[in-house]
Each structure stands twice: as C-alpha cells, then as structure tokens.
Amino acid sequence: MIQVFKDFIQTIENKDHQEKFKELLTWVSQAYPQLEPVIKWNQPMFTHHGTYIIGFSVSKTHIAVAPEQKTMLMFKDDIIRSGYGYGKMIVRFPWDQAIDYDLIKKFIEYNFQDKKDTNLFWRK
C-alpha cells in the first residue's frame, strides 16, 4: 500500500471498502510509477510535475473518480457506455461493482499527455 494514503484508507469504516480502495490506489501507483501520490483537500490524488492528473474520494455508496471536467467531456460516451453514474466532475463506481480500470486508464493517459506542458495544478 502507498504509505501516503494509509491514514486516509483507515478512515473508511467498511473493511471491504478499505481493501477495494487500497487495490485501486495501488493499481494506479504500479501502472503509473511516474505519478506522485499526494493528499490534497483531504483526498487521495496523483500528480505529475505539480499538475493534477486524477483524484479519488469515497462515500458510503461509491468511489468517486475525478479526472477533471475536460477529461469527463472527452470520454463522455465511454462513461455512458460503462453504466456508471456520473456528474459534471466525477464518475461514481459503486462499491458492489467491479472497477473499470480501462476507463480510469483512459482518464490518466489523456490527462498525462494533455497536461505534459502545463505548470498549473488545474486546467483553466
């Protein structure tokens, strides 16, 4: 497990949810070792050269994946096809459903490439 996220994960009451969230964060860190794991605004996220790539949060019913609005719009059709609920800034992965790692991979790789030359944390 990524040490920086340890305290956050322990705040998740349901042990099965803790494990699923830990698996997700571990997958991101192993698949993308160039990303920096950080906690900002009390949320786990991954950055690269100081810019936001992807963030995560939890609720009682789901894991929220936040790739930024531009990325949400870019992959709106994929999100709709996935069947997951979504809002303007997040995709909701219910605890009782499998995580679509391919969709998360699309978000990360798009943001990584699209933001490679920026020095801003968020897009304008």
MOMO-V915861 format. One record per pair of residues at least 12 apart in sequence whose ideal C-beta (glycine too) atoms are under 10 Angstrom apart, sorted by the first residue. I is the first residue (numbers start at 0). J is the second residue. If there is no record, write none. Layout:
i={I:I}
j={J:J}
This chain:
i={0:0:0:0:0:0:0:1:1:1:1:1:1:1:1:1:2:3:3:3:3:3:3:3:4:4:4:4:4:4:4:4:4:4:4:5:6:7:7:7:7:7:7:7:7:7:7:8:8:8:8:8:9:10:10:11:11:11:11:12:12:13:13:13:15:15:16:16:16:16:16:16:17:19:19:19:19:19:19:19:20:20:20:20:20:20:20:22:22:23:23:23:23:23:23:23:23:24:24:24:24:24:26:26:26:26:27:27:27:27:27:27:27:27:27:27:28:30:30:30:30:30:31:31:31:31:31:31:31:31:33:33:33:33:33:34:34:34:34:34:34:34:34:35:35:35:35:37:37:38:39:39:39:40:40:41:42:42:42:42:42:42:43:43:43:44:44:45:45:45:46:46:47:47:47:47:47:47:48:48:48:48:48:49:49:49:49:50:50:50:50:50:50:50:50:50:50:50:50:51:51:51:51:51:51:51:51:51:51:52:52:52:52:52:52:52:52:52:52:52:53:53:53:53:53:53:53:53:53:53:54:54:54:54:55:55:55:56:57:57:58:58:59:60:60:60:60:60:60:61:61:61:61:61:61:61:61:61:61:62:62:62:62:62:62:62:62:63:63:63:63:63:63:63:63:64:64:64:64:64:64:64:64:64:64:64:64:64:64:65:65:65:65:65:66:66:66:66:66:66:66:66:66:66:66:67:67:67:67:67:67:67:67:68:68:68:68:68:68:69:69:69:69:69:70:70:70:70:70:70:70:70:70:71:71:71:71:71:71:71:72:73:73:73:73:73:74:74:74:74:74:77:77:77:77:77:77:78:78:78:78:78:80:80:81:81:81:81:82:82:83:83:83:83:90:90:90:110}
j={17:18:21:22:24:25:28:21:24:25:27:28:29:36:43:45:36:24:28:35:36:37:38:43:20:21:24:25:28:36:37:38:43:44:55:21:38:20:21:24:38:41:42:43:55:56:57:20:21:24:43:57:21:41:57:57:59:62:94:57:59:57:59:94:94:95:57:58:59:61:62:94:57:57:62:92:94:95:97:98:43:55:56:57:62:94:98:98:100:43:55:62:64:92:98:100:103:36:43:44:45:55:98:100:103:104:43:44:45:52:53:55:100:103:104:107:45:100:103:104:107:108:45:47:52:53:104:107:108:111:45:47:48:52:111:46:47:48:52:53:107:110:111:47:48:49:52:51:54:54:51:54:120:54:56:56:54:55:56:57:63:65:55:56:57:56:65:107:110:111:114:120:107:110:111:114:115:117:114:115:116:117:118:117:118:119:120:110:111:113:114:115:116:117:118:119:120:121:122:65:66:67:110:114:117:119:120:121:122:66:67:70:106:107:108:109:110:111:113:114:65:66:67:70:103:106:107:109:110:111:66:67:88:89:89:92:103:89:92:94:91:94:94:84:91:92:93:94:95:83:84:89:90:91:92:93:94:95:96:89:90:91:92:93:94:96:98:84:85:86:88:89:90:91:92:78:83:85:88:89:90:91:92:98:99:102:103:106:107:86:88:89:90:106:78:88:89:90:102:103:105:106:107:109:110:88:106:109:110:113:114:121:122:86:87:88:89:121:122:109:110:113:114:122:88:105:106:107:109:110:113:114:122:85:86:87:88:89:90:106:87:105:106:109:110:113:90:102:105:106:109:90:99:101:102:105:106:90:99:102:105:106:99:102:96:99:101:102:96:99:96:98:99:102:102:103:106:122}
